[in-house]
Every structure is written in structure tokens, then in C-alpha cells.
Amino acid sequence: MTTSETPHAAAHSEYHIFLLFSDCISVISKVTYNIVHTEVLPLINKAIIKGNIINMYYDKSKNCLWLHSNTNIYQMTINNEDSEIWKAHVEKEDYDLALDYCEKRNREYVKKVARLYANSNFEKNNYHEAALLYAKSDEYLEEVALQFLINNQEEALNCKRFK
């Protein structure tokens, strides 16, 4: 694909934009606007594509892309599309969205995101907010308390939800 090439077709899902070029499909994150994956043609899900793909359609009900050439139709399955959306929000420092996403859809990362959010708040001198977030995180209490004491922020440790 050349950078000056115009896409032949586009489709989108909840989290991504799919652009069809003559030799590949590029997947762009709607959160970060970065290319997160490129699927090189003529292979899609191990099937050899015959003819040029001329269009595509995202099927929300089956979570797949339907691609078609002049002679064939192909299905490109999209797996775990939202598995790392929390990382994209963290990358953009949209910690509220990342934490909200994890609390609703990916509980295993709540503590990690809370720690990252707490660290960000601490660096910005938002000590009370940081203390509340550290309480949700996987950070060791002793390390957090020491960090607050070194910065003369004992008051933040008195937050009701932190105790």
C-alpha cells in the first residue's frame, strides 16, 4: 500500500474503522486513530482471495467483515475487538473512560487502571483523588502511605474510602 493511495472502501464497527486498499485492509482505532492491524491481501483467515476485493461491509450481528470481489464473497471474522480498548483510553490519558470500561466489561484490569490513574493524579498534585484511586488499585498500602508521607500529604490518607 502506498501512503498516497485512496481506500477503495471503508467500513466501521463500534471501536474500529476498516479501510480497504488494493493490497491490504488497515484497521484504525476509533479511540487513538492509530493503525492497530493490517491484514495483507490475498490472504484473509487463511483463505486465498481470487480476484480483487472491490467492496466490504461490517456485519454487527456476526462481528465480521464481508468482502467481495467480482466472483466471490469472503467472511473476515473479527475476534476480541474490544479486548484492549482500555489500553487505548490509557494511552490517551482518558483514565475515566478506561476505568469505566474495565469496571463494566473487563474487571481483571480495574486495579491496574486505577493504579495508573492514581499515579497520574498524584503527579498532578491531586492527592485526595489519588488516594481514592489507590484504594481501588493493586498498589501496596505501605508504598502508597510512604509516598504520601514523603510529600507531606498525610491529610489525603484520611479519606474515608481510603481507610
N, C-alpha and C positions, 0 to 999 in steps of 0.2 A: 504494500500500500504506500502510495506517495502522500506526503503531507498536503499536497495541493489537490488531491483527488476529492471530488464531491461524493458523498454517500449516495448509493443507488436507492436505498430505502432506510426507513427508521421505524422503530417500534419502542414501546416502553412498558415497564412493569412498575410496581409500587416503588422500587428502590433503584432501578437501573434504566438506562437508555441504551438501546441496541442499534448500532449503525452498520449497515451492510455496504461493504466495499467490494471491488471486483475480486479480491483475493482473500478477504477475511471478514469476520464480524467483530467489531470492537464493542466492548461493554463499558459504559461510563457510569460511575456512581452519581446518583442524583444528590447525594449529600456532599461529597467532596469535589465533584466534577472531574475526577481523575479517571483515567482508563484503568480499570481493575482486572480486565481479562481480554485476551484476543484469541479468537478461535480461527485458526487458519483453514481456508478452503483449499483443497476439495474434500477435507475430512470433517465430518460432523458426527460425533458419537460413534466413531469407527466405521461409519458408512462412507463409501466413496461417492462423491457427488458427480452426477453426469450432467453436463451442460452447465451453463452459467445460471446462478441463482439470480432471479430478477425481482423478487419481492419477498417480504416476510410479514408475519402477523404474530403478535403476542396473544396467547390464549390463557387468560387468567384462570379459567376453571381447571385447566390441566397443567398450569405453570410450565408452559413450553413455548417455543417459537416454532411456527410453521413456516417453512421456507419452500419456495417453489421455483423451478426452472420451467422451460418451455415443455418439458416432457415428464417431470417427476415432482413429487411432493415429499418433503423431509420434515421430520419432527426433531427438534433440538430440545431435550429435556433440561430444565433449569433446577438444580438441586441446591438446597440450603441457601437460597438467595439472601436471606436476612441474617445469616449466622454471624456476620461481622459488622453489622450496621452500627453497633455500639462503638466499635473501634473508629469508624469514620466520624462519628459525633465527637469522640475524644480527640481525634486528630484536629478537628476544627475548634476544639475547646468549648464545644456545646455540651458541657457536663450535665446540665439539667436534662437534656434530651437523652443523653447516653444512660443516665441513671434511671430515668423514667422507662426507657426501652427495656433495660435489664430487669427492672422490677416487674414489668408486665410479661416479658417474653423470654428472658434469658437469665434466670435467677442466679446461675452459677458465677456470673461476673459482677454482681451487685457490690460485693465487698471490694473488689479491685477498683471499680469505677469510683466508689465512694472514697477510697484512699487517694486516687489521682485528683479527684475534685477537692478533697480536703487539703492536699498538698498545694494545689493552685490557690485556694483561699488563704492558706497560711502565708504563702509567698506574697500575697496582695494585702497582708495585714488584716484580713477579715477573720479574726481569731475565733469569735463566737460561732460563726458558720463553720469554720474549720473543725472546731471541737465537736459540733453536732455530726458532721460528716465522718470524722474519725471514729465516732461511736458505732457507725454502720460498717466500718471498714475492717480489713484484716490486719491492720497495724497493731503492734504490741502496745498495750496500755502504758507500760513503763517508758517506752521510747517517745510516745506522744507526750506524756506528762513531762518528761525531761526537756523536750523541745519547747514546750510552753514555759517551763520554769526558766530556762536559759534566756528566753526572750521577755521575761518579766510579765507573763500573761497568765498568772495564776487565776485571775478572775474568770477567764474563759473556761477554765476547768470546772467551774462551779455550775455550769449549765445543767439544768435538771435532767435532760435526756442524755447527757454525757456520763453521769454518775452510774 
